Amino acid sequence: MLKVNRHAMPEQPAEIRRRNFEEVALGYDEATAIEEAKRCLNCPKPRCVEGCPVNIYIPKFVHAVSEGDFASAIKIIKEKSSLPAVCGRVCPQEKQCESRCVLGIKGEPVAIGRLERFVADYAREHGLDKVDPSEVAAKNGKKVAIVGSGPSGLACAGVLAQKGYDVTIFEVLHAAGGVLMYGIPQFRLPKEIVQHEIEGLKQMGVHVQTNAIIGRTFTIDELMKEEGFDAVYIATGAGLPHFMHIPGEQFNGVYAANEFLTRVNLMKAYTFPRAATPVFIGKKVAVVGGGNVAMDAARTAMRLGAEHVYIVYRRGEDELPARKEEVGHAKEEGIEFCLLNNPVRIVGNEQGWVTGLECVKMELGEPDASGRRSPVAIKDSNYVLEVDEVIMAIGQGPNPLIHQTTPDLEVNRRGNIVADENGATSMPGVYAGGDIVTGAATVISAMGAGKRAAAAIDEYLMK
């Protein structure tokens, strides 16, 4: 008889993991992965594939797992995805492939993400994911520059390198990986896994130049006219933090979530005291926002020693944009949720340090344009939450440096680069994709954009 519920993911106990940076989810063993894969119905018209932004042939790889053929499983996944160990960990599968699974109608969908992670980890540990030189085309004499080494840039680089292009990735920070390295905490995505995936690209001949600020080190025009690149793909993501513009944001102890997470990740605060890191951790921390970045910041602050951590969000639990799994993990770790609360002022002392966050209580009114119910302030409900650190996690936008130094590049009113469905911009030979085009989105959608742009760049240069 078919198992209705899927196999649980083994995890570190909450009371232990809330004070360490080791990975929370421990992964399936071989026997559990095989049993979970056997739940797949192998549908003749698999809707799960339509739900995957890079169209991995899911039933085929799951069937290989069910037969214990993990070498075939990784080959099938790698035909479409260059970062399976990453996607298996951080993709919102519950909104993508798994949401289309037929088993989910009456029970729980096949744990596609957990199986992808298992296959990628097994392949890495057993040397099954090494690059086969015979699968990389001979060099074709064309050079492509990729600006940004996040998921979109890495996906584009992988496709183009395989087709024989001479690919150079330019990364502003001192470690390649973009948001995978600096944005997502170690306990959700270990950095050594990201670097292993990048090593695979280097084996295919991809060059990575770190500490390169495009717009300063080189402009886009200089890359093409002086450095000899035939095409450029811009994948710089969304790294410029948004603030609420409320009184008190200038006080010491106020961070943007991406600055906070970058300091912790790239300066290895999670190895403290072995790595000295200039990051302030209060005893009582408020994180403003309800997305995955807010959960990451809150759970990181807890691990670095905060005694109380609050998520302050202006809507209710049903409206939280974060993955349900992340919300569940945060609650288990002792994060307190102050829902239907909106900050109006940050309170500080004479020395310029945060002492509190003034909030107003909210209620949900009519749905807004996106269909979510709009929060409405309740009159005279203001109060001060006693905190000594505030982390703003209310989204981020594009860094303006590239469009300021590239006048021919069309951007919209938000500063995002205007590009068609294949990534083509207003400049011939210049393509863009991922968060720099769409605004902050998911790792896998950025990868999908990188792959589509790679196909379009190939077509453009071959003509």
C-alpha positions in Angstrom: 0.0 0.0 0.0 1.3 3.5 -0.9 2.5 5.5 2.1 0.3 8.6 2.4 2.7 10.7 4.4 6.2 11.4 3.3 9.3 10.4 5.3 10.3 13.0 7.9 13.6 14.8 7.6 16.0 14.1 10.5 17.0 17.3 12.2 19.2 18.6 15.0 17.0 19.1 18.2 15.9 22.7 18.5 17.4 23.2 22.0 20.9 22.2 20.7 20.8 23.8 17.2 19.6 27.3 18.5 23.2 27.9 19.8 25.2 26.4 16.9 25.7 27.0 13.2 25.7 23.4 12.1 23.1 22.4 9.5 19.6 22.0 10.9 18.4 19.4 8.5 20.5 16.2 8.5 19.4 14.6 5.2 17.9 11.2 4.3 20.0 8.1 4.5 20.0 5.7 1.5 17.2 3.5 2.7 14.9 6.4 3.5 15.6 8.0 0.1 14.8 4.8 -1.7 11.5 4.3 0.3 10.5 8.0 -0.3 11.2 7.7 -4.0 9.0 4.6 -4.3 6.0 6.9 -3.3 6.3 8.5 -6.8 3.4 7.5 -9.1 5.5 8.2 -12.2 2.7 10.1 -13.8 2.5 9.9 -17.7 2.0 13.7 -17.7 4.2 14.9 -14.8 2.9 18.2 -13.5 5.9 18.5 -11.1 8.2 19.2 -14.1 6.1 22.2 -15.1 6.4 23.5 -11.5 10.2 23.5 -11.7 11.7 26.7 -13.1 14.6 24.8 -14.7 12.4 21.8 -15.8 14.3 19.0 -14.1 12.8 15.7 -15.3 11.7 14.8 -11.8 10.0 11.4 -12.2 13.0 10.1 -14.1 15.5 11.0 -11.4 13.1 9.9 -8.6 12.7 6.5 -10.3 16.5 6.2 -10.5 16.6 6.8 -6.7 13.9 4.2 -6.1 16.1 1.7 -7.8 19.2 2.8 -5.8 20.9 4.1 -9.0 22.2 7.3 -7.6 24.8 7.8 -10.4 22.0 8.0 -13.0 19.9 10.2 -10.7 22.6 12.9 -10.4 23.2 12.8 -14.2 19.5 13.4 -14.9 19.4 16.3 -12.5 22.7 17.8 -13.8 21.2 17.9 -17.3 19.1 20.8 -16.1 20.5 22.1 -12.8 24.1 23.0 -12.0 23.4 23.6 -8.3 21.4 20.6 -7.0 22.8 20.6 -3.5 21.9 24.2 -3.2 18.4 23.9 -4.7 17.6 20.8 -2.6 18.2 22.9 0.5 16.8 26.4 -0.3 14.2 26.1 -3.0 10.6 26.7 -2.0 9.5 23.3 -3.4 6.2 23.5 -1.6 5.2 26.4 -3.9 6.9 24.9 -7.0 7.3 21.2 -8.0 5.8 19.7 -4.9 2.7 21.9 -5.2 1.8 20.1 -8.5 2.4 16.5 -7.2 -0.8 14.4 -7.5 -0.1 12.7 -4.2 -0.6 16.0 -2.5 -4.3 16.0 -3.3 -5.1 13.4 -0.7 -1.9 13.1 1.3 1.6 14.6 1.2 3.5 15.2 -2.1 6.7 13.3 -2.8 9.6 15.0 -1.0 11.3 16.1 -4.3 13.5 18.7 -2.6 14.8 16.3 0.0 15.5 13.6 -2.7 17.4 16.2 -4.8 19.5 17.1 -1.8 20.2 13.5 -1.0 21.3 12.7 -4.6 23.5 15.8 -4.7 25.1 15.0 -1.3 25.6 11.3 -2.2 27.2 12.3 -5.5 29.6 14.8 -3.9 30.6 12.3 -1.1 31.2 9.5 -3.6 32.8 11.5 -6.4 29.9 11.0 -8.9 29.5 14.6 -9.8 33.0 15.3 -11.3 32.9 17.1 -14.6 33.3 14.7 -17.6 35.7 16.6 -20.0 34.0 14.8 -23.0 30.7 16.7 -22.1 32.4 20.1 -22.5 32.6 21.4 -26.0 36.0 22.5 -27.5 36.7 26.3 -27.1 34.9 28.3 -29.8 37.0 31.5 -29.5 34.2 33.6 -28.0 34.5 35.4 -24.6 31.5 36.1 -22.3 31.7 38.2 -19.1 29.3 37.4 -16.2 28.8 40.1 -13.6 27.9 38.6 -10.3 28.5 35.1 -9.0 25.1 34.4 -7.4 22.8 31.6 -8.6 21.8 33.3 -11.9 25.4 34.1 -12.9 26.6 30.6 -11.9 23.8 28.9 -13.9 24.5 31.0 -17.0 28.3 30.3 -16.7 27.7 26.6 -16.5 25.7 26.4 -19.7 28.0 28.7 -21.7 31.2 26.9 -20.5 29.7 23.6 -21.6 29.1 25.0 -25.1 32.8 26.0 -25.4 32.7 29.7 -24.5 35.6 31.3 -22.6 33.6 32.5 -19.5 34.9 34.9 -16.8 32.8 35.7 -13.7 33.4 39.0 -12.0 32.4 39.1 -8.3 32.6 42.2 -6.1 33.3 40.3 -2.8 36.3 38.2 -1.9 34.4 34.9 -2.2 32.3 33.7 -5.2 28.7 32.6 -4.6 26.8 35.8 -4.2 23.7 35.5 -2.0 24.4 31.8 -1.5 27.6 32.7 0.4 26.7 36.0 2.1 22.9 36.0 2.3 21.9 32.5 3.5 23.2 31.3 6.9 25.6 28.4 7.4 22.9 26.4 9.2 20.6 26.4 6.1 23.3 26.3 3.4 26.8 25.3 4.4 29.4 27.4 2.6 31.6 24.4 1.7 28.7 23.0 -0.4 28.5 26.3 -2.3 32.2 26.3 -3.0 32.1 22.7 -4.1 29.5 23.6 -6.8 31.7 26.6 -7.9 34.7 24.3 -8.1 32.7 22.2 -10.6 32.4 25.2 -12.8 36.1 25.9 -12.6 36.8 22.4 -13.7 34.8 23.3 -16.9 37.1 26.2 -17.5 35.2 29.1 -15.9 37.5 31.8 -14.6 36.4 33.7 -11.4 37.7 37.1 -10.7 36.9 38.3 -7.1 37.2 41.8 -5.7 36.1 43.2 -9.0 33.5 46.1 -8.9 31.9 46.5 -12.3 31.2 50.2 -12.6 34.6 50.9 -10.9 37.2 48.2 -11.8 35.6 48.0 -15.4 32.5 49.5 -16.8 30.2 47.3 -19.0 31.4 49.3 -22.1 35.1 48.7 -21.1 34.5 44.9 -20.8 33.2 44.8 -24.4 35.4 47.5 -26.1 38.7 47.1 -24.2 38.7 43.7 -22.6 37.5 41.9 -25.7 34.3 40.2 -24.3 31.7 39.4 -27.1 28.8 39.4 -24.7 28.0 40.3 -21.0 25.5 38.8 -18.6 24.5 41.1 -15.7 23.4 39.1 -12.6 24.2 41.4 -9.8 21.0 40.6 -7.7 19.3 42.9 -5.3 21.7 43.9 -2.6 20.7 47.5 -1.7 18.6 47.4 1.5 15.3 49.0 2.0 14.5 51.0 5.2 11.1 52.1 6.6 12.2 55.8 6.8 10.8 56.1 10.4 12.4 58.2 13.1 15.4 56.7 14.9 16.8 54.6 12.0 20.2 56.4 12.5 20.7 54.9 16.0 23.6 52.5 16.7 22.2 49.0 16.8 20.1 49.4 13.7 21.1 47.0 10.8 19.8 46.2 7.4 19.3 42.4 7.3 21.6 41.9 4.3 24.4 43.9 5.9 24.0 41.9 9.1 24.0 38.5 7.3 26.9 39.5 5.1 29.1 40.4 8.1 28.2 37.2 9.8 28.7 35.0 6.7 31.7 36.5 4.9 33.6 37.4 8.1 32.7 34.1 9.7 31.1 35.4 12.8 29.6 32.0 13.2 33.1 30.7 14.2 33.4 33.3 17.0 35.7 33.6 18.9 38.1 32.1 16.3 37.1 34.8 13.8 36.8 38.4 15.2 33.8 40.0 13.5 32.6 43.6 13.9 28.9 42.6 14.4 26.9 43.9 17.3 24.5 41.5 19.0 22.0 42.9 21.5 20.4 41.0 24.3 16.9 41.7 22.9 16.7 41.9 19.1 13.7 42.9 16.9 13.7 41.8 13.3 11.2 43.7 11.2 9.7 41.7 8.3 8.2 38.3 7.6 10.2 36.7 4.7 12.9 34.1 4.6 15.6 36.9 5.1 13.8 37.9 8.4 13.8 34.3 9.6 17.5 34.0 8.7 18.4 37.2 10.5 16.4 36.2 13.6 17.8 32.7 13.8 21.3 34.0 13.3 21.0 36.6 16.1 19.7 33.8 18.4 22.8 31.7 17.6 25.1 34.6 18.2 23.9 34.9 21.8 20.8 37.1 21.8 18.5 36.3 24.8 15.2 37.3 23.2 14.5 37.6 19.5 11.3 39.0 18.1 9.8 38.9 14.6 7.8 42.1 14.1 5.4 41.8 11.2 2.4 43.9 10.2 0.2 41.1 8.9 -0.9 37.8 10.5 0.7 34.3 10.3 -1.2 33.2 7.2 0.3 36.2 5.3 3.9 35.5 6.3 5.9 35.3 3.0 8.6 33.0 4.5 8.6 29.3 3.9 6.4 27.4 6.4 9.5 25.2 7.2 11.5 28.3 8.1 8.7 29.7 10.3 8.4 26.3 12.1 12.1 26.1 12.7 12.2 29.7 14.1 9.3 29.0 16.5 11.0 25.7 17.7 14.2 27.7 18.4 12.4 30.2 20.6 11.9 33.1 18.3 8.9 35.2 19.4 6.4 36.3 16.8 4.9 39.8 17.3 2.3 39.6 14.4 -0.1 42.4 13.4 2.4 44.9 14.7 3.9 47.8 12.7 7.0 49.8 13.8 6.5 53.6 13.7 9.7 54.8 15.6 13.0 53.5 16.9 13.7 54.8 20.4 17.2 55.6 21.5 19.2 57.0 24.4 21.5 60.1 24.7 24.5 58.0 23.8 22.8 57.2 20.4 22.0 53.5 21.1 18.7 51.7 20.5 16.6 51.2 23.6 13.2 50.2 22.1 10.9 49.9 19.1 7.6 51.7 19.1 4.9 49.7 17.4 1.3 50.2 16.6 -1.1 47.2 16.6 -2.8 46.3 13.3 -5.9 44.6 12.0 -6.4 43.1 8.6 -8.7 45.1 6.3 -9.7 44.6 2.7 -7.4 42.7 0.2 -4.9 44.9 -1.7 -3.9 44.7 -5.4 -1.9 41.5 -4.7 -4.9 39.8 -3.0 -3.4 40.0 0.5 -5.5 41.7 3.1 -4.1 45.2 3.9 -3.1 45.9 7.5 -4.8 48.8 9.1 -3.5 50.6 12.3 -5.7 50.3 15.5 -6.1 53.8 17.0 -4.2 54.5 20.3 -2.6 51.0 20.4 1.0 52.2 20.4 3.5 50.6 22.7 7.3 50.3 23.0 8.9 46.9 22.7 12.1 46.9 24.8 15.0 46.0 22.5 18.6 47.1 22.0 19.0 46.0 18.4 16.7 46.4 15.3 17.3 44.5 12.1 15.3 45.7 9.0 14.4 42.8 6.7 11.8 44.5 4.5 13.3 43.7 1.1 16.1 45.1 -1.0 16.6 46.6 -4.5 19.2 46.9 -7.2 22.5 48.6 -6.7 22.5 51.7 -9.0 26.3 51.5 -9.8 26.0 49.7 -13.1 23.2 51.7 -14.6 24.9 55.0 -13.4 28.1 54.0 -15.3 26.2 52.5 -18.4 24.0 55.3 -19.8 22.7 53.2 -22.7 21.3 50.6 -20.3 17.5 51.0 -19.8 16.2 50.6 -16.3 12.7 51.0 -14.9 11.5 53.4 -12.2 12.7 51.0 -9.4 16.2 50.8 -10.9 15.8 47.3 -12.2 17.3 46.5 -15.6 14.7 46.2 -18.4 15.2 42.9 -20.2 13.0 40.6 -22.3 12.1 37.0 -21.4 15.5 35.8 -22.8 17.5 38.5 -20.8 18.2 40.8 -23.8 18.6 44.4 -22.7 18.5 47.7 -24.6 22.3 47.2 -25.4 23.3 44.7 -28.1 25.3 41.8 -26.6 24.3 42.8 -23.0 21.9 40.5 -21.2 20.6 40.5 -17.6 18.6 38.3 -15.4 17.6 37.2 -11.9 16.9 39.7 -9.1 18.5 42.7 -10.9 15.6 42.3 -13.4 12.7 40.9 -11.4 13.4 42.3 -7.9 14.2 39.9 -5.0 12.9 36.4 -5.9 14.0 32.7 -5.5 17.4 31.0 -6.1 15.8 28.7 -8.7 14.0 31.4 -10.6 17.3 33.3 -10.9 18.9 30.1 -12.2 16.1 29.7 -14.7 16.8 33.2 -16.0 20.5 32.5 -16.2 19.9 29.4 -18.3 17.5 31.2 -20.7 20.0 34.0 -21.1 22.8 31.5 -21.8 20.7 30.0 -24.6 20.0 33.5 -26.0 23.7 34.6 -25.8 24.7 31.4 -27.6 22.2 32.1 -30.4 23.3 35.8 -30.6 27.0 35.0 -30.9 26.6 32.0 -33.3 24.8 34.4 -35.7 
